[in-house]
């Protein structure tokens, strides 16, 4: 059955200010003035790259482009300009953005656009690094050979209210060119990030080495304990002095076992959980 709704395939850009609520709570007038200046930057570049601003609500902005390459060029130019301007401002006055881009089919309703394509772009914006860009897999396929910089593949992410996982690529533009991460644009196995896979291998190798070192230490301590027990039994069975040596070795082994295998306060699992917790708090503080 033919749908009465107009649709089109387009590249959607979603942008949002990082830490807008905090900025407004500190100085409403200065924040509003800064917001107006950044919006003018968006308008200028979007117009230059033949895009169209769909709406601007609060500190957010949605635009669409008929060309995927022009949309990508526009997003990079905007972030480079905003990041450069922010470096000349005190930290408290800076207004960084996150940008998400998606190539998708949308419903046209007047001057507005709706649908999953817009929702995905909004989710990608929330994942983007501060001062950087996140794009979807379909858009990456269109632009991957058109730009000198390369993107970090973050994996196939499950995002809210979207049925299928979305392939996500990230570009951080808030660092010097020497520090920008890069990856190969060759096809990647489904649901596997090369960086994540390498990190996992490194982590597992480290874990195996720790466990092997523990077993070697346990073998050495065990052999020493048996040797001391034999001497003790043969020379003075009435006084078991070998416990004075075996006790500290047993304590050392117990502490090492907790460190290698445990999930308590000194275990590796605790370190990973604490790192994730602090990272999440930092992310919330910036948003």
Number of C-alpha atoms within 10 A of each C-alpha: 3 4 6 6 8 11 15 12 15 21 27 32 31 28 25 23 22 23 18 21 14 15 19 13 9 13 11 13 11 12 20 15 11 14 17 12 11 20 15 11 17 23 15 14 19 24 13 11 18 14 22 17 18 15 14 14 8 10 17 17 19 23 24 25 22 17 17 22 19 18 28 25 17 23 25 20 17 23 24 16 15 20 21 12 14 17 11 10 11 8 9 9 15 19 22 21 26 25 32 30 34 32 28 20 18 21 17 14 11 7 9 14 22 13 13 16 21 27 20 24 26 23 21 29 25 19 22 23 20 22 24 25 30 28 29 22 19 16 22 26 13 14 15 17 11 12 10 6 13 20 21 20 26 18 21 18 13 13 15 10 10 13 9 10 13 20 21 26 24 23 22 23 19 21 12 8 10 6 10 15 14 13 12 12 14 7 7 12 9 9 13 13 18 17 13 13 11 11 12 12 11 11 11 12 12 12 15 12 12 16 17 13 14 18 14 11 16 19 12 12 18 15 12 16 19 13 12 18 18 13 13 17 14 9 10 10 12 8 10 12 14 18 15 9 13 17 12 11 18 16 11 13 17 13 12 20 17 15 19 21 15 15 13 12 12 14 16 17 16 14 14 10 11 13 11 12 12 11 12 11 10 11 15 11 11 14 16
